[in-house]
Amino acid sequence: MRVRLALVQMRITSDIGANLESISAYASRAKRARADVVVFPEICVTGNLKINPKRDGGGVYLKHFAGLAKREGLDIVAGSIIEPSRGGRMRNVSYYIDRRGRTLARYAKRNLWKSEMRSIAAGSSAAVARTRFGKIGILVCWDIMRPEFFAELAARGVSIVACPSYWWKAGIYGVDGRLMDSILKTRCFENGVIVAYCNAAGSSRGRLLLGRSQVVSPVTLRRRALGHNREGMLVADVDTGSAGRAAKIYRLRGG
C-alpha cells in the first residue's frame, strides 16, 4: 500500500502557545500536500525540559492533536508529550492518532538519555498502532540505539516505524549527520521496515539540533531527507509492501 508521510522538522520554543500554533499550521500544510500521516518531533509542545518543565496533566495537548487529526483528516504521530507519572516523576509519551481523533497507540520512551533519568520514568513496553495502512510502531529518539526495539516491532508485523526525536548536533560523543544516516539505514536494512525519523530544527540553549529528518525504505534503502537543521517539512511516498519483500529477499525473521 502506498502511504504519503509528512515529517515536520519544526523549531520548538519555550512558548507553548506558539508551538501549538506552529503544529496546527504544519498539520494544515500536510493536508494540502495530501499526506496520509504526519509525524512531529519529540517534545514538540513544551520544548526542552530544562527550559520548560511543564507537563500535560489534563490531557490538553493530546486533545489538541486529536482535534487537528479530525479537522484535517490526517493520522498524526504526536511527537511526544511530557505527562505526569507516579512518585512525582514524568513520562515522555508519544501517541498515534487516526483521522477520526482516536488514539490507536500510546508509547512511553524506554531508552532514556542520561539527563532524562533524573525526572523521567522509562516506559516498559512496545506500542503498535493498527491503522488503515497496516501496523505502525513508534520509538522515540534515543530508542534508535536499541536494535532489539526495532526487532521486536518487526516481529509484530510492523511495516513503518515512526521515530520522533530531539537530537543535538554532534552530541556528547560526537554523533554527526553521517553516523545518524548510517544508524537509520542499518535499522531499516536489518529489520526490513520503513523508518520515518523526525527531528527538531534550529537550536536550543545555544546548541544546534541535528535536524536531518528522513525516511528510509527497505530493499532499495532509498533515503529521502532534509539534509540540514533548518525548519521545513519532508513529504515522502512509501510502499508498505516493501517490508514484506525485504523480509523474503534477505531472509529476515525466517522469511
Phi and psi in degrees as a GROMACS rama.xvg file:
@    title "Ramachandran Plot"
@    xaxis  label "Phi"
@    yaxis  label "Psi"
@TYPE xy
-84.1373  132.259  ARG-2
-132.058  132.704  VAL-3
-99.4742  118.768  ARG-4
-100.79  143.87  LEU-5
-124.239  119.327  ALA-6
-105.438  120.548  LEU-7
-96.8025  105.668  VAL-8
-94.1083  86.0127  GLN-9
-106.693  155.427  MET-10
-76.4665  132.854  ARG-11
-114.844  123.913  ILE-12
-109.042  -178.42  THR-13
-84.9424  -2.1517  SER-14
-93.6563  102.066  ASP-15
-60.7281  -41.4595  ILE-16
-59.9695  -43.1014  GLY-17
-65.6051  -39.0766  ALA-18
-63.6326  -42.9804  ASN-19
-64.3218  -37.3993  LEU-20
-64.3018  -41.5695  GLU-21
-65.1334  -41.811  SER-22
-59.8731  -44.0128  ILE-23
-63.635  -42.9613  SER-24
-63.814  -40.789  ALA-25
-69.488  -33.8371  TYR-26
-62.7447  -41.2089  ALA-27
-64.8443  -39.9522  SER-28
-64.8806  -39.7272  ARG-29
-64.0167  -38.1844  ALA-30
-62.1981  -44.2518  LYS-31
-63.2471  -28.6885  ARG-32
-82.7571  2.8151  ALA-33
62.9398  35.7391  ARG-34
-73.3984  150.807  ALA-35
-94.038  -39.4035  ASP-36
-132.968  131.716  VAL-37
-116.088  135.127  VAL-38
-115.749  130.883  VAL-39
-107.589  158.417  PHE-40
-75.2103  164.966  PRO-41
-56.2117  149.205  GLU-42
40.9598  42.2868  ILE-43
-72.3469  -17.1339  CYS-44
-87.9442  -48.819  VAL-45
-98.4232  -23.4964  THR-46
77.2855  -165.75  GLY-47
-54.0123  128.635  ASN-48
-63.1356  -28.7423  LEU-49
-69.9001  -24.71  LYS-50
-93.3115  -41.0154  ILE-51
-135.551  95.8004  ASN-52
-82.9462  11.7104  PRO-53
-65.0159  146.122  LYS-54
-127.002  161.722  ARG-55
-96.4081  79.4388  ASP-56
-74.2546  -27.1028  GLY-57
-103.482  6.75303  GLY-58
73.3118  19.2556  GLY-59
-63.426  -45.1361  VAL-60
-68.4865  -38.9971  TYR-61
-62.38  -41.2135  LEU-62
-63.2344  -34.5301  LYS-63
-61.9364  -46.581  HIS-64
-64.713  -41.0399  PHE-65
-62.5601  -40.7503  ALA-66
-64.2287  -40.0331  GLY-67
-62.921  -43.6301  LEU-68
-59.0984  -43.3669  ALA-69
-68.839  -43.6809  LYS-70
-63.7271  -42.0972  ARG-71
-94.5538  -10.7474  GLU-72
68.788  37.9967  GLY-73
-121.653  149.399  LEU-74
-82.2858  143.58  ASP-75
-131.297  131.892  ILE-76
-97.4848  110.476  VAL-77
-82.0437  46.7992  ALA-78
51.8605  -117.457  GLY-79
-152.203  152.023  SER-80
-123.503  134.277  ILE-81
-84.5655  118.981  ILE-82
-120.792  152.008  GLU-83
-68.7701  149.204  PRO-84
-133.363  -173.196  SER-85
-71.1131  154.419  ARG-86
68.0775  23.2682  GLY-87
77.1715  4.54936  GLY-88
-89.7489  -177.164  ARG-89
-130.661  168.727  MET-90
-128.405  146.983  ARG-91
-101.119  103.107  ASN-92
-118.525  133.823  VAL-93
-111.803  154.094  SER-94
-130.791  146.781  TYR-95
-105.864  120.719  TYR-96
-119.693  129.924  ILE-97
-86.0786  177.132  ASP-98
-67.2094  -11.2357  ARG-99
-93.9686  1.81635  ARG-100
85.8293  11.3354  GLY-101
-89.6603  138.636  ARG-102
-80.4958  117.609  THR-103
-98.737  -19.8066  LEU-104
-157.009  145.276  ALA-105
-128.043  126.78  ARG-106
-131.234  124.858  TYR-107
-99.008  125.253  ALA-108
-50.842  133.609  LYS-109
-103.307  -42.4874  ARG-110
-94.7609  89.8453  ASN-111
-78.7903  141.918  LEU-112
-70.5342  151.439  TRP-113
-59.3344  -33.6051  LYS-114
-70.2849  -24.0608  SER-115
-74.5623  -26.2612  GLU-116
-62.9713  -20.2276  MET-117
-69.6082  -31.8222  ARG-118
-130.396  -13.3998  SER-119
-105.328  134.773  ILE-120
-92.1621  132.023  ALA-121
-71.5317  146.038  ALA-122
-72.0204  173.586  GLY-123
-126.868  -6.14783  SER-124
-149.636  160.608  SER-125
-76.6637  165.779  ALA-126
-138.094  133.17  ALA-127
-128.325  127.26  VAL-128
-95.0664  128.37  ALA-129
-91.8087  100.566  ARG-130
-108.307  174.347  THR-131
-70.1415  -8.56102  ARG-132
-101.292  3.19931  PHE-133
107.275  -167.085  GLY-134
-84.6792  131.011  LYS-135
-126.119  128.667  ILE-136
-102.594  162.494  GLY-137
-128.073  133.726  ILE-138
-131.001  161.171  LEU-139
-127.55  119.153  VAL-140
47.0433  -106.8  CYS-141
-63.7307  -11.1634  TRP-142
-57.9196  -26.0229  ASP-143
-64.6884  -16.4923  ILE-144
-80.6678  0.381364  MET-145
-113.046  92.2808  ARG-146
-57.6749  -28.4711  PRO-147
-67.051  -23.6466  GLU-148
-66.9024  -42.1222  PHE-149
-66.5753  -42.1575  PHE-150
-61.373  -39.142  ALA-151
-63.0883  -43.69  GLU-152
-65.9949  -42.1068  LEU-153
-61.2639  -40.7555  ALA-154
-64.068  -24.1922  ALA-155
-91.509  8.51626  ARG-156
87.8199  17.9828  GLY-157
-72.4452  139.59  VAL-158
-104.711  -26.0234  SER-159
-127.422  134.265  ILE-160
-114.713  115.421  VAL-161
-91.5862  133.562  ALA-162
-132.15  89.4304  CYS-163
-65.046  143.378  PRO-164
-146.958  158.176  SER-165
-140.514  79.776  TYR-166
-111.827  126.792  TRP-167
-73.7357  150.454  TRP-168
-71.9713  137.338  LYS-169
71.7022  -55.414  ALA-170
71.1836  175.127  GLY-171
-63.3382  -35.2475  ILE-172
-103.457  18.9821  TYR-173
74.9246  26.9692  GLY-174
-68.6943  122.792  VAL-175
-117.438  -176.835  ASP-176
-60.1841  -40.9987  GLY-177
-64.6559  -37.9527  ARG-178
-68.9542  -41.3633  LEU-179
-58.8841  -45.5216  MET-180
-57.3384  -41.3273  ASP-181
-67.4958  -41.7866  SER-182
-60.4403  -48.5138  ILE-183
-66.2838  -39.5817  LEU-184
-66.0402  -37.9508  LYS-185
-64.9242  -45.5572  THR-186
-61.6635  -38.6349  ARG-187
-63.2506  -48.8522  CYS-188
-67.4296  -47.2824  PHE-189
-73.0789  -16.5112  GLU-190
-115.898  -10.755  ASN-191
65.0858  39.6438  GLY-192
-123.929  154.167  VAL-193
-79.2235  129.774  ILE-194
-109.612  123.353  VAL-195
-114.885  97.9876  ALA-196
-101.115  119.814  TYR-197
-120.625  108.689  CYS-198
-104.225  166.756  ASN-199
-83.9106  166.542  ALA-200
-112.345  164.502  ALA-201
79.2284  -136.138  GLY-202
-145.71  166.567  SER-203
-149.642  130.682  SER-204
55.4283  36.172  ARG-205
80.9756  3.43919  GLY-206
-113.083  137.535  ARG-207
-77.4006  140.691  LEU-208
-87.409  153.412  LEU-209
-72.499  -32.8027  LEU-210
66.776  -130.107  GLY-211
58.2066  36.7049  ARG-212
-56.705  142.288  SER-213
-160.94  158.981  GLN-214
-121.854  127.177  VAL-215
-120.02  130.001  VAL-216
-110.324  142.991  SER-217
-73.3291  177.179  PRO-218
71.9702  -68.8925  VAL-219
-86.5599  -18.0872  THR-220
56.1852  31.3417  LEU-221
-65.6395  133.908  ARG-222
-120.977  123.986  ARG-223
-113.477  127.551  ARG-224
-148.887  156.742  ALA-225
-92.7091  106.94  LEU-226
-84.8389  41.8102  GLY-227
-158.711  -179.533  HIS-228
-115.091  20.5676  ASN-229
-81.7899  161.776  ARG-230
-68.5406  143.288  GLU-231
174.21  178.955  GLY-232
-133.499  126.385  MET-233
-97.1557  126.988  LEU-234
-113.375  126.422  VAL-235
-142.114  134.598  ALA-236
-91.4381  132.936  ASP-237
-127.217  159.067  VAL-238
-114.194  109.773  ASP-239
-63.9348  -21.8145  THR-240
-67.2108  -17.1537  GLY-241
-64.7406  -25.3769  SER-242
-64.4732  -47.1485  ALA-243
-65.2298  -38.3655  GLY-244
-65.3765  -40.323  ARG-245
-63.2576  -40.7404  ALA-246
-60.9891  -37.7832  ALA-247
-75.3156  -44.6942  LYS-248
-62.7896  -44.4989  ILE-249
-100.058  7.99577  TYR-250
54.8214  45.4155  ARG-251
-80.8269  143.489  LEU-252
52.1818  33.5275  ARG-253
78.9343  12.3336  GLY-254
